[in-house]
Amino acid sequence: MPVGTAATVKGITPAELVQAQTQIVLANTYHLWLRPGRETIEAAGGVHRFMGWERPILTDSGGFQVFSLESRRRLDDDGVTFASHLDGSEHRFTPENVIAFQQAIGSDVAMLLDVCVKLPAAREEIEEAVRLTTAWARRSAAVPEASGTLLFAIAQGGLDERLRERSARELVDLDFPGYAIGGLSVGESREEMRATARSTAALLPQNKPRYLMGVGTVADLIAAVDAGCDLFDCVYPTRCGRNGRAMTRDGELNLFNAAFTRDYGRLDEGCSCYTCTTFTRAYLAHLFRAKEMLGPRLLSYHNVYLLNALMAEAREAIERGGWAAFRDRAGV
Ligand SMILES: [Zn+2]
């Protein structure tokens, strides 16, 4: 899922997202709640119409953003009160009102409000996050359904296997349509992230979507698919795209590198996207050095296209029974 935090995938039009084989995008409750706000999006006819995107949209609950605010939020058993990063105004999220918001704007997949802990953290802190995440999930399960909006729960537990087990078991008992693995990519090492993603994915139902949050490099995606995960989101491809960093199957390229200024080859030999079939590395390097807005646009498009193509190939490999060979070739 390309990330469209503020109901836009930065620098890429919905038509281009479709051309890049994007099936679903992610938008963010925290950001849309603060700006433009629920009423504006509802009056537009929902978030799909508002942003001109007809395919599915998953909205994050905003839990991750609120807990990143640290000193600007107060947590209690009922919910969390926080100060807007935009103007300091006070807002409150509860399990019920974040679902109501996501239903009101017409999200296809709404994430439950969870408590996300930055790592490293004390065991007591992680245990408390698991306890509240489950309590909030129980309240979320009692919210009346809105047609067209599925609720996904988010398993927490840091890097602690027993807490992960407890979180997953308690949430699975509530029988949600899908599950996410949260609380990773928040300060732990890559090896720790992969190991916990793998053990947690194994605790979640195989017949439901398993969504690993915050992952988006080529190597991490292959490892996560290998662990049984189905859905991913990350700002990484578009953030790299804006900063001159090209993702390829064989690693990443920095277009500010002097070697590219006279390199008339394709950006990525293995990619058939518009950027790669039309422009040279030298031209793209020039756009970034000249601070032309087309550079970030073309590179963000390539990075999103590349990850979509990679996942399409992964699905195809799984379907024909060739996953292990595909994974090993990808070099993870
Ligand atoms: Zn490309």
Boltz pocket constraint, residues with backbone or C-beta under 6 A from the ligand:
constraints:
  - pocket:
      binder: B
      contacts: [[A, 267], [A, 268], [A, 271], [A, 272], [A, 273], [A, 274], [A, 275], [A, 276], [A, 277], [A, 302], [A, 303], [A, 305], [A, 306]]
      max_distance: 6.0
